[in-house]
Amino acid sequence: MDKKEILQKNKEQNRSALDEREQRVYNFSFGLGAVIVGILCLVFSVYNALNHRPFYEFVAIITSYLCTTFIYQFINLKKMSYLVAGIGTGLAAAGCLVLFFMV
């Protein structure tokens, strides 16, 4: 097999795969989306709190997201601080879910 055949085969195999730039854009878009969701949850929580209404569902959404993120980071990076943060936010999410269904 010559060089051109090898390159052509590689192109065909990786046609559906994202290149490095596309991966960066893809990952950044999810991060940006998470920030927007967090801001909206905060706005809705503050609004409901100021109007003396329960707001646990919004806090549960954000803490569940954070818990998932921290646990994933711990699994891949093995830093104990991520595990501690994951457990803390997981407990907060569970508490908010319980309060949501009780109130």
C-alpha positions as CSV (number, residue, x, y, z in Angstrom):
1,M,0.0,0.0,0.0
2,D,1.4,3.4,-0.9
3,K,1.1,6.6,1.0
4,K,-1.9,8.0,-1.0
5,E,-3.9,4.8,-0.3
6,I,-3.2,4.9,3.4
7,L,-4.2,8.6,3.6
8,Q,-7.4,7.9,1.6
9,K,-8.4,5.0,3.8
10,N,-7.7,7.1,7.0
11,K,-9.9,9.9,5.6
12,E,-12.8,7.5,4.9
13,Q,-12.6,6.0,8.4
14,N,-12.5,9.4,10.1
15,R,-15.0,11.2,7.9
16,S,-17.6,11.2,10.7
17,A,-15.2,12.0,13.5
18,L,-14.7,15.6,14.7
19,D,-11.4,17.2,14.2
20,E,-9.7,19.1,17.1
21,R,-11.3,22.4,16.3
22,E,-14.8,20.9,16.0
23,Q,-14.3,19.1,19.3
24,R,-13.3,22.4,21.0
25,V,-16.4,24.2,19.6
26,Y,-18.6,21.3,20.6
27,N,-17.3,21.1,24.1
28,F,-17.4,24.9,24.5
29,S,-21.0,25.0,23.4
30,F,-22.1,22.6,26.1
31,G,-20.2,24.6,28.7
32,L,-21.9,27.8,27.5
33,G,-25.3,26.1,27.5
34,A,-24.7,25.0,31.1
35,V,-23.8,28.5,32.1
36,I,-27.1,29.8,30.6
37,V,-29.1,27.1,32.3
38,G,-27.4,28.0,35.6
39,I,-28.2,31.7,35.2
40,L,-31.8,31.0,34.4
41,C,-32.2,28.6,37.4
42,L,-30.7,31.3,39.6
43,V,-33.0,34.0,38.2
44,F,-36.1,31.8,38.7
45,S,-35.0,30.8,42.2
46,V,-34.5,34.3,43.3
47,Y,-37.8,35.4,41.8
48,N,-39.7,32.6,43.5
49,A,-37.9,33.2,46.8
50,L,-38.7,36.9,46.7
51,N,-42.4,36.0,46.0
52,H,-42.4,33.5,48.9
53,R,-42.8,30.5,46.6
54,P,-40.8,27.3,46.7
55,F,-37.8,27.2,44.4
56,Y,-36.3,23.8,45.2
57,E,-36.7,22.4,41.6
58,F,-34.3,25.0,40.2
59,V,-31.7,24.3,42.8
60,A,-32.1,20.6,42.3
61,I,-31.4,21.0,38.6
62,I,-28.2,23.0,39.1
63,T,-26.8,20.9,41.9
64,S,-27.5,17.7,39.9
65,Y,-25.6,19.2,37.0
66,L,-22.7,20.2,39.2
67,C,-22.7,16.8,41.0
68,T,-22.5,15.0,37.6
69,T,-19.7,17.3,36.4
70,F,-17.6,16.9,39.6
71,I,-18.0,13.1,39.7
72,Y,-17.0,12.8,36.1
73,Q,-13.9,15.0,36.8
74,F,-13.0,12.9,39.8
75,I,-13.3,9.6,37.8
76,N,-11.0,11.0,35.1
77,L,-8.6,13.2,37.0
78,K,-8.5,11.4,40.4
79,K,-8.5,14.6,42.5
80,M,-10.2,14.2,45.9
81,S,-11.5,17.8,45.8
82,Y,-13.8,16.8,42.9
83,L,-15.1,13.8,44.9
84,V,-15.8,16.0,47.9
85,A,-17.6,18.6,45.7
86,G,-19.5,15.9,43.9
87,I,-20.7,14.3,47.2
88,G,-21.7,17.7,48.6
89,T,-23.6,18.8,45.5
90,G,-25.2,15.4,45.3
91,L,-26.5,15.7,48.8
92,A,-27.8,19.2,48.1
93,A,-29.6,17.9,45.0
94,A,-31.1,15.0,46.9
95,G,-32.2,17.4,49.7
96,C,-33.8,19.7,47.2
97,L,-35.6,16.9,45.5
98,V,-37.0,15.7,48.8
99,L,-38.1,19.3,49.7
100,F,-39.7,19.7,46.3
101,F,-41.9,16.7,46.7
102,M,-42.7,17.5,50.3
103,V,-43.7,21.1,49.8
